[in-house]
Amino acid sequence: MKRSVPFEIFRYAAILAAMAVTLVPILWMVSMAFKPIGEWSATGADLTWWPKQPTLSNFRFVFGESDNDLIVALDHTALKPILSSLLSAVFGTAIAMSAGTAAAYGLSRFGSGQNLPLALIQLRLFPPMAVMIPVMIMWAFLNLNDTWLGLALIYGIVTLPFAFWLMKTFFDDMPREIEEAALVEGCSRLRVFTRITLPMMRAPLASAALFVFILNWSDYLIALLLTTREWVTIPVYMASLSSSMTGQLYGAKAALGLIAAVPPVIIGIAIQRHLVRGLTFGALKQ
Amino acid sequence: MSAVTATISEDKMGARTKPATPDEGARLGFRLTLPAQILVLFISAFPLLMQLYISVTDWSPLSGIGWWNAWEMWNSFANYTDLAADARFWSALQRTAIVMLVCVPAEFLLGLALATLFADDFPGKRIFYSILLMPMMVVPAVAGYMFFMLFQSGGPVNDILSRIVGTPVTIAWLSDPNLALIAVMIADIWQWTPLMFLILLAGLVGVPEDQMKAATLLGANAWQRFITIVLPKMKTIIIIALAIRVIENFKIFDTLYIMTGGGPGVATETISVYIYKVTTQDLIWGYVAAIALAILIVLSIVAVYAMKRMTKAREVPA
């Protein structure tokens, strides 16, 4: 539809305003991450929007190398939290995707497990905080507390609904003719699924897995409750990053925050086409 | 149960799958859903029973006895009656409601406004779109830290205000009980308006072009077209978008907890934060179980209603 010139002016003005609001918090963190300790200032008088002397020392500190005597090195580096976040998110994604994809195919093609979709949405409705007491007790019993495996297992369950719904809408959309042709050729149903359907679904599978990975990577609450020291994840470690001499380690936290924020933002932009379906449990097809 | 599913799948598959026996498909289908069923059962049935059991006791992990022996600390329904009289619980619930009543409508209106601007093509659309979606992909805990920095008394927010007003502004956003909640809500709106924008835009592009053209020919102006064509077409999408944000907003924790820790005092203590504090600081898990179960029951009632709407929405072609 043709729009008038005043409308176009209004449109760009409004979008630029929205962009400014969107970007200021992000840019502030980026700028903090490259500021030397003297420019962290929280006192206001000498607030600097851009680092006057950009430095990588915050990133070096995060990885255990401190070139600034003012920073009392903490006895931990961020290497293990990064590893913990990666392991738990990747394996959690693997659990959610394998159980979710299989169930989605079973339901989409054979109508098995009719009660599953609603049970899965229900799982998502409840505040995680309200179901964590039994989980904490069970994990203690299974010796899964403070391990990346324990996190991976609970992440797999918590994101299962998203994996299931996303894959189900993909399977529902996939034409059955090719599968049927293979059946006529004498292929067993399981072979059809593993040799024909899954390879054909590579791209949707990748999108769904990346989507689930973002959700797992984003967790803070569950890791806060289930890890204490050994396998804390990036957000938990970030929150604890302060020392008695320097107080809040603004720059180091910003550097770590940047490291945590970059992967999901890149992945999210790459798979934005599938975000609507994923986040609305397939209730909305795009 | 397998007998039931077998009948359903036979009906569904019907003549389409002559070559393989219908039984083979039904059996495979059942097996494929099994891992997911087990995981769901693992995280729902047993934990719920455990929670129910602990909620009628005074059990705490510090009590020195295993949770299965919690009956030694039986207190019947004291936890539930305590809950009814727990002022901190009710004010946390009230605060959760306030946050929801401010944030969800704000996110909806801003998201709808943005979606309207993006409904047709214009130069730069794709890049603007990608940038505007960024906040929802930032890890919520990191977003919490961003806003923690922004709202420091010497931080950028006050700096911007100072430049506008002309005199130095030093508002202690996060340590003022009234302002802290506002700061938290601003962070939530920043992070989740993009989700509303994304969902509503998906709905908006689905509105048939020819109907809009016809209405324009009949002399309807933009506002009339919006009210008579766009809104009715988008009804289900709007319900879904609002439902998702209401549910997620009720759980608000990460961003808020990093920004304020629920403080100052209890000024930003929402339900999740309250439960978290009782769980990790007071360690009275019997009481926590009672709170959690009470919330689960109320939410289940809401959920059944919401899901009926959702399933209905799925049946109507959008």
Boltz contact constraints between the chains, C-beta under 6 A:
constraints:
  - contact:
      token1: [A, 1]
      token2: [B, 120]
      max_distance: 6.0
  - contact:
      token1: [A, 11]
      token2: [B, 117]
      max_distance: 6.0
  - contact:
      token1: [A, 14]
      token2: [B, 117]
      max_distance: 6.0
  - contact:
      token1: [A, 15]
      token2: [B, 128]
      max_distance: 6.0
  - contact:
      token1: [A, 19]
      token2: [B, 131]
      max_distance: 6.0
  - contact:
      token1: [A, 22]
      token2: [B, 132]
      max_distance: 6.0
  - contact:
      token1: [A, 22]
      token2: [B, 135]
      max_distance: 6.0
  - contact:
      token1: [A, 25]
      token2: [B, 146]
      max_distance: 6.0
  - contact:
      token1: [A, 25]
      token2: [B, 150]
      max_distance: 6.0
  - contact:
      token1: [A, 28]
      token2: [B, 156]
      max_distance: 6.0
  - contact:
      token1: [A, 29]
      token2: [B, 146]
      max_distance: 6.0
  - contact:
      token1: [A, 42]
      token2: [B, 152]
      max_distance: 6.0
  - contact:
      token1: [A, 42]
      token2: [B, 154]
      max_distance: 6.0
  - contact:
      token1: [A, 43]
      token2: [B, 154]
      max_distance: 6.0
  - contact:
      token1: [A, 44]
      token2: [B, 154]
      max_distance: 6.0
  - contact:
      token1: [A, 47]
      token2: [B, 159]
      max_distance: 6.0
  - contact:
      token1: [A, 99]
      token2: [B, 35]
      max_distance: 6.0
  - contact:
      token1: [A, 99]
      token2: [B, 36]
      max_distance: 6.0
  - contact:
      token1: [A, 99]
      token2: [B, 39]
      max_distance: 6.0
  - contact:
      token1: [A, 102]
      token2: [B, 32]
      max_distance: 6.0
  - contact:
      token1: [A, 103]
      token2: [B, 33]
      max_distance: 6.0
  - contact:
      token1: [A, 103]
      token2: [B, 36]
      max_distance: 6.0
  - contact:
      token1: [A, 105]
      token2: [B, 32]
      max_distance: 6.0
  - contact:
      token1: [A, 106]
      token2: [B, 29]
      max_distance: 6.0
  - contact:
      token1: [A, 106]
      token2: [B, 32]
      max_distance: 6.0
  - contact:
      token1: [A, 106]
      token2: [B, 33]
      max_distance: 6.0
  - contact:
      token1: [A, 110]
      token2: [B, 9]
      max_distance: 6.0
  - contact:
      token1: [A, 110]
      token2: [B, 25]
      max_distance: 6.0
  - contact:
      token1: [A, 110]
      token2: [B, 26]
      max_distance: 6.0
  - contact:
      token1: [A, 110]
      token2: [B, 29]
      max_distance: 6.0
  - contact:
      token1: [A, 111]
      token2: [B, 8]
      max_distance: 6.0
  - contact:
      token1: [A, 111]
      token2: [B, 9]
      max_distance: 6.0
  - contact:
      token1: [A, 111]
      token2: [B, 12]
      max_distance: 6.0
  - contact:
      token1: [A, 112]
      token2: [B, 5]
      max_distance: 6.0
  - contact:
      token1: [A, 112]
      token2: [B, 29]
      max_distance: 6.0
  - contact:
      token1: [A, 112]
      token2: [B, 30]
      max_distance: 6.0
  - contact:
      token1: [A, 112]
      token2: [B, 33]
      max_distance: 6.0
  - contact:
      token1: [A, 113]
      token2: [B, 33]
      max_distance: 6.0
  - contact:
      token1: [A, 116]
      token2: [B, 33]
      max_distance: 6.0
  - contact:
      token1: [A, 119]
      token2: [B, 40]
      max_distance: 6.0
  - contact:
      token1: [A, 122]
      token2: [B, 303]
      max_distance: 6.0
  - contact:
      token1: [A, 125]
      token2: [B, 247]
      max_distance: 6.0
  - contact:
      token1: [A, 125]
      token2: [B, 299]
      max_distance: 6.0
  - contact:
      token1: [A, 125]
      token2: [B, 303]
      max_distance: 6.0
  - contact:
      token1: [A, 126]
      token2: [B, 296]
      max_distance: 6.0
  - contact:
      token1: [A, 127]
      token2: [B, 251]
      max_distance: 6.0
  - contact:
      token1: [A, 127]
      token2: [B, 272]
      max_distance: 6.0
  - contact:
      token1: [A, 129]
      token2: [B, 272]
      max_distance: 6.0
  - contact:
      token1: [A, 129]
      token2: [B, 275]
      max_distance: 6.0
  - contact:
      token1: [A, 129]
      token2: [B, 276]
      max_distance: 6.0
  - contact:
      token1: [A, 130]
      token2: [B, 292]
      max_distance: 6.0
  - contact:
      token1: [A, 130]
      token2: [B, 295]
      max_distance: 6.0
  - contact:
      token1: [A, 130]
      token2: [B, 296]
      max_distance: 6.0
  - contact:
      token1: [A, 133]
      token2: [B, 285]
      max_distance: 6.0
  - contact:
      token1: [A, 133]
      token2: [B, 288]
      max_distance: 6.0
  - contact:
      token1: [A, 133]
      token2: [B, 289]
      max_distance: 6.0
  - contact:
      token1: [A, 134]
      token2: [B, 47]
      max_distance: 6.0
  - contact:
      token1: [A, 134]
      token2: [B, 50]
      max_distance: 6.0
  - contact:
      token1: [A, 134]
      token2: [B, 51]
      max_distance: 6.0
  - contact:
      token1: [A, 137]
      token2: [B, 67]
      max_distance: 6.0
  - contact:
      token1: [A, 157]
      token2: [B, 39]
      max_distance: 6.0
  - contact:
      token1: [A, 157]
      token2: [B, 43]
      max_distance: 6.0
  - contact:
      token1: [A, 183]
      token2: [B, 19]
      max_distance: 6.0
  - contact:
      token1: [A, 183]
      token2: [B, 20]
      max_distance: 6.0
  - contact:
      token1: [A, 184]
      token2: [B, 19]
      max_distance: 6.0
  - contact:
      token1: [A, 189]
      token2: [B, 20]
      max_distance: 6.0
  - contact:
      token1: [A, 189]
      token2: [B, 24]
      max_distance: 6.0
  - contact:
      token1: [A, 189]
      token2: [B, 25]
      max_distance: 6.0
  - contact:
      token1: [A, 189]
      token2: [B, 28]
      max_distance: 6.0
  - contact:
      token1: [A, 190]
      token2: [B, 28]
      max_distance: 6.0
  - contact:
      token1: [A, 218]
      token2: [B, 139]
      max_distance: 6.0
  - contact:
      token1: [A, 220]
      token2: [B, 141]
      max_distance: 6.0
  - contact:
      token1: [A, 220]
      token2: [B, 254]
      max_distance: 6.0
  - contact:
      token1: [A, 221]
      token2: [B, 253]
      max_distance: 6.0
  - contact:
      token1: [A, 235]
      token2: [B, 141]
      max_distance: 6.0
  - contact:
      token1: [A, 239]
      token2: [B, 258]
      max_distance: 6.0
  - contact:
      token1: [A, 257]
      token2: [B, 142]
      max_distance: 6.0
  - contact:
      token1: [A, 257]
      token2: [B, 145]
      max_distance: 6.0
  - contact:
      token1: [A, 260]
      token2: [B, 139]
      max_distance: 6.0
  - contact:
      token1: [A, 260]
      token2: [B, 142]
      max_distance: 6.0
  - contact:
      token1: [A, 261]
      token2: [B, 138]
      max_distance: 6.0
  - contact:
      token1: [A, 261]
      token2: [B, 139]
      max_distance: 6.0
  - contact:
      token1: [A, 261]
      token2: [B, 142]
      max_distance: 6.0
  - contact:
      token1: [A, 264]
      token2: [B, 137]
      max_distance: 6.0
  - contact:
      token1: [A, 265]
      token2: [B, 134]
      max_distance: 6.0
  - contact:
      token1: [A, 265]
      token2: [B, 137]
      max_distance: 6.0
  - contact:
      token1: [A, 268]
      token2: [B, 137]
      max_distance: 6.0
  - contact:
      token1: [A, 269]
      token2: [B, 130]
      max_distance: 6.0
  - contact:
      token1: [A, 276]
      token2: [B, 198]
      max_distance: 6.0
  - contact:
      token1: [A, 276]
      token2: [B, 199]
      max_distance: 6.0
  - contact:
      token1: [A, 276]
      token2: [B, 202]
      max_distance: 6.0
  - contact:
      token1: [A, 280]
      token2: [B, 240]
      max_distance: 6.0
  - contact:
      token1: [A, 283]
      token2: [B, 240]
      max_distance: 6.0
  - contact:
      token1: [A, 283]
      token2: [B, 310]
      max_distance: 6.0
  - contact:
      token1: [A, 283]
      token2: [B, 314]
      max_distance: 6.0
  - contact:
      token1: [A, 286]
      token2: [B, 202]
      max_distance: 6.0
